[in-house]
Amino acid sequence: MEPERLGDYQDRGDYHRRLDPDWSYAPIYRRKLALVDRFVEGLPETASLLDVGAGEGVLVDRYRSRRRNIVGVDANYQSPLVEKADLASLPFEDASFDAAFCLDVLEHLNLLEQAPALREIRRCLTGDGALLLSVPNLAHLHSRVKFLLGGTLTRTSALERHPGDRPVAEYLDLLAQTGFRVVRRQGIFPTAPLVFRLVNRNPARWGWAVGFLDRLLPFPGLCFLNVIEARC
């Protein structure tokens, strides 16, 4: 079955599955996958998992190969691994899953759609269910410096791709408003201005600097991406 692709997937194909080392986001993406692995390893082997915004089904494929019970849904992709679904109205009964991922998804929704999407995920989780959320942070270090010096921000992508771009503090507020409590939070890539430019221009050569800065400046509020574990 040929996948049905819309949006970025129609233009770029299976770009997460065929990771381009020259993609500026590739070093961050790899580090994020390591945190997703840590999250899954901490769950019972019998836990039922939902990947909301699963894209090409990279994680569905990854964890099914490890005998995990996982389902993937996406509004812009459909394949044997991923069911097409509206993220505001997920096709599952209440309390169907023990844990969910929502990775680099909310920023693609507009600001008013984000809280309903989180409430819908919570509806699908069991009473003590876990959510792993990753979101880009509009208030990353480079953005703060640029705003201080010139009054403009360094957005995490073009506005048409990330209409819901926010500072991470607002995402934390959204989690609280929608019934989640944060239990762990980690940042990826504190965007020191010169290094940020080097990584963006040549990620294959300078990607190692992402991990170096993560250890040097372990402050999530300064990082480009935040990975947040929350519970119902």
N, C-alpha and C positions, 0 to 999 in steps of 0.2 A: 504494500500500500504506500503510495507516494504521500508524504506529509502535506497537509494543507497549511500554507504559510500566509500570514498577514503582517502588516507593519514592517518593522525592522527585518523580520525573518524573510519577508518577500524580497527585500532589497539585498540582504546580506547572506542569506542562506543559513546553514547551521554553524554559525560563527563561534558559539561556545564549544561545540563538539570538535571543531577544527580550529583550535586556538592559534591565532597568529602571534608569534613572538614580538612582532612590531606593533601590535595593538597596544595603545598607551595604558589601557586598563588591565592588561594581562598579568603584571606582577601582583596587583591587588587581588585579582580574581583567584590566582593560585593560593594566596594566603587565606582568602576567605574559605576556599574549599577545605583547607586544613582545619579551620574552626568548625565547619559543618561536620567533618569527620569526628571531631572531639565530642560534639553535641550528640551525634548518633551513637557513638560508643558508650555514652553515659546512660542511654535508654535501655530498658529491658529488651531482650531479643524478640519478645512477643509483641512489642509496641506497634500499633498501627500508625502509619505516617502519611501525611498529606503535604505535597509540594504545590503551593499556590503560586502560580506564575512560573510553571515548570519549564517553559520554553521548549527546547528540543528534547527534553527528557533526560538530560545528562545525569542528574542525580537519581532519577527513577531507575535508569539503567545501572548506575553505579551500585545502588543499594539492593536492588533485586538480585544482582549477581552475588551479593553477600547474604542472600536469603532473608532480606528484610521485607516486611509487608508495607509497600508504599504505593500510593496513587498520585498521579500528577494531573493538574489542570492548568489550562492557559487560555486566555481570550484570543490569542493570535496564532495558536499552533495546535494542530491535531495530528496524531499519529497513533500507532499501536501502543506507544508508551504514554501518551498524553491525551487527555480528554479535553475537548473544547468546552469552555464554560465561562459564564459571566461571573467575574469575581465578586460582584455585588449580590449574587444569588447562586450560591454554590449548590450543586445537585446532590446534597447529602443530608441525611437525617441529623438531628441534634445529637451531640456527643458521640459522633462516629469515629473520632480519631484520638489517639493518645498524645500526638505531637504533630506540629506543622512547621513547615518552612515558608517564609515569605521573603525572598532574597532579591534585593534590587528590583522591587516591584512597585512599592507605594509611590515613589517619585514619578512614575509614569502616569499616575492618576492625578486629576486636578485636586486642589486643596480640599474641596468640600466632599470629594469621594473617598478620602482616605479613612476617616473614622468609620463610615459604614462598612468598608472592606474589612477593617479590623474586627468590628462587631460580628461580621459574618464568619470570619475565621474562628472567633471565640465560640460562636454558636456550635460549630462543628467539633469543638474539642470537648473532651471529658472534663469533669469538674476540677481535676487537678492537672489538666493538660498543659503541655509546654509549647511555646512558640519560639522559634529562632528567626529573628528579623534582621535583615541587613538593609541599611539606608545610607546613601551619600549625605554628607553634611555640608550644607551651604556655608556654615561658619567655620570651615577648615582654616588652617593657619594662613595659607597664601591669600585666601579670600579676605581674612581680617586685615592683613597688611595692606592689600590693595585698596580696601575700603578706607582705611586710616589715611593712606597717602593720597588717594585720588577720588574717593567717594563712590567707587564702583566695586562690584563683587566679582569674584571668580566663580562662575556657576559650574556645577558639576557636569553639565552637558548643555547642548543647545536647548533653549526654552521649549521648543516644540517637542523635544524628546522627554524632557523632565519638567512638565508644567507644574508638578507638585514639589519642586525643590524647596527645602526648608532647612533651617538650622536643626541640629540633632536634638536640642533641648525641646523643640516643639514636638518632635516625634515621641520623646519621653512623656510629655504631657498627654499626647494622644493615647498612648498605651494605658496610662492611668485612667483616662476618661472612658476607655472602652473595656475596663475591667481586668486589665493585666497588671501584674507587679513585676518589676525588673529584678532579676536575681543575679545577672552577670552582664557585664558590658565590656567590650574591647574595641579599641580603635585600630585601624589599619592606615598607615601612611600619613604621619604628621607632615604637612606640605611645606617644609622649609623652602622659601622662594627659589633659590638657585637649583636645589636638587629637584624640586617639582618640575622645573623647566627641562632639566636634563632627562628625567624619566619620561616625560611626555614626548620629547623629541626622539629619544632612542631607548625605548624600554628594554630591548633585547640586550643592550650593553649596560644600562644603568639600573635595571630592575632590582639588583641586589640591594640597592640603597634603600628600598622600601623597608625591608626587614631590619636593616641597620638603624634607620630612624625610629622604627617601632620600638626597638630596645632602648634607644637613646632618649626618646621623648614619649613615654607611655601615657599620654594624656588624650583620652578619646575625643574630647571637645575640640582638639586641634587637628584631628585626623580627617582624611578625605572620606573614609567609610567607617561606619560603626556597625558592629555585629552585637546584637542584643538578645540575650536569653530571658524570656519572661514566662510567668506562670499565671494561670487563671485564678 
